[in-house]
Amino acid sequence: MLFDSFAQAQSVLLWATFGLAVVLGFVANKTNFCTMGAVSDWVNMGDLGRMRAWMLAIVVALLGVSILENFGLANVNASFPPYRGAQLIWAENIFGGVLFGIGMTFASGCGNKTLIRIGGGNIKSIFVLLIIAVIAYFMVNPFPGTDKTLFTVLFNGWLRPLAVNLGHRQDLAAFLVSDANLKQARLVLGVLVALALAVFVFKSADFRSSKDNIIGGVIVGLTVLGAWYISTVIGVKVDGTTYSLQNYVQEWDFVSSGADIKPADSRPLSPQSFTFINPMGQTLGYVAGKFDISLLTFGVMALAGVIAGSFLWSLLSKNFRIEWFASFADFRNHVFGAILMGFGGVLAMGCTIGQGITGMSTLALGSFLALISIIFGSAITMRVQYYKLVYEADASFIKALLSSLVDFKLLPSAMRQLEAV
């Protein structure tokens, strides 16, 4: 999809992103597609319906990316963020994932759910968004007048040294075959993993009869796939030479026309798909920059589109409701959760959508680690909260935590402190 001018190509990318995000927000609200809700249903009720919907979204995105990549229509290797990078930041994936999972439980939803709730009239989620945005922005951008970021101050010295340079890309296929056979291996492995997940998803008769769960999983997966496609194939043709949008900006002084406005950073023009924590920081930068078009990115349009799509469904279904904090404890929990999500989402390099679907569609090892850690962080938090609710004063945090770990078979039963609930 080539254009004669950068401005036209960038405009198509941004508006196509917005359109896909509107669909994502609309369908996620309509079908109650919620990744934290999926964990909650599993932990508290043993219901895997929404978990299967989440996995179906992974199936659709993974299968589609595997096929598109094979035909050169999805350049996953050059993605932003670099899911398949040779540097495996495993400690950040795990620690950030756990923080994010805990945070989304306290804040009543992940990054995507926060945007969905805003579109439905939830004022609490606006506070969550603002807190995440500030933290995410300063995790990657220096404080005014310094070269220090939150990441360099708080995490770089003890987490980043644990990273491992693999010497090759970190997707599963790269561990199994040589570069010569990598293209075919990625296709085969992607299809096989997707089919295996699909078998698990559809073996449930209850799930097969749940129209909303199926629609939610399929459409969310397709929007993630669509974003990979448009962010890869849109480019600019100059004097017979084809440039991706990122390469065009990198060669700006040699190829741009005087009418073009140069983006502040070329990285957000890389191939990518939906993720919502870092884009919250990008949106803060865009607003603080007085809506400077050079700061307008894929992520900013994605965030706006999800809110707009959710708002549209809320109006059509007459479910738009203004919701405020029920108590100071409710306010405190949301603030605490937002702080953890801001730090955790950036460290883990994504959220339940960014790593849990977009990252998983690349079969990157870091995405597996982040996804498992997010689910664990959320599940253990829910279990601890449940024990404290049931036993009240008798359930200290330590007792509830140990009993929860026993429930998940991570500790021997002899260490149980509270009777199972």
C-alpha angles and dihedrals in degrees: 000000000000129000134193095230134043093225092057093046093048092047092053091049093050096045093043088052090050091050093051090047091052089055090047093051094044095049096040090054094043096048096034090238101180127159095199088047088053091056091044093051090051097045099040103032107015088240113145097182098108091035088058089049089054090049090048089056088053090049093052094045094044095047092047095046092048091055097040092047091052089057095043094252097117118045097198094161091067095046130144110253095032100242093170098042118145090237108083108205091192096158091052091046091052100038093041092046093053091047091049093048092051091045097051089052093055092042094049097244149014126269095280092045089051089059092044091053092049089054088052094054101266109153092185090066091055088062089048091050093050094050093047090046094054093047094043091049095051093042087070104020124063123248112259111282095010141077093228125109129188088255095054092045099045109022116012097081097055108021106039094054087063091063116114125220103218097190089231138046117294101232114117095249091057089061092054109043142027124262090260092065099031098103094055092040092055091052095047095043093045092052093045094049091046092050092048091052091046091055090054092046097050100038087084112089090200091056093047089056094048106095095182094052092049094046091046094050095045097045096044089050091048093050090052089049092046091054091052089052100048094043089054105042101041110097146141128253116211122178091335095312121113120219131186111228091254093049090047091057091046089054092039099131091054103041111024126102123226092253095061123098112221116230115238092236131020096207096078087059091064121107107284147142138211123323125141116199102068090039088058087060090046089053091052089052090049093051093042088050089059093252093300105185090221087068095050109113144172088261095053091051091046092054093048092046095053091050091047093048092049091047090051093054091045090056095044093048093041090233097123106130132168108231126189134183112292093211144344088270089056090051092048092050093051093048092048091047093048092052092052092046091051093053096035097047093054094043093048089045093235150014134250088294099032096050100011096059112000094042093041090055087067093050089228115168091225090057091055090050093047094046094049090047093050092051091046093048092050096042096049091047092052091049093049090049090051093052091049090049094051099041098030110181094011092061112077117187092255093050092047092046095049092047091048092052089051089052089056090047092243092122131035116266090245088073093060111125100181132040110261116264 
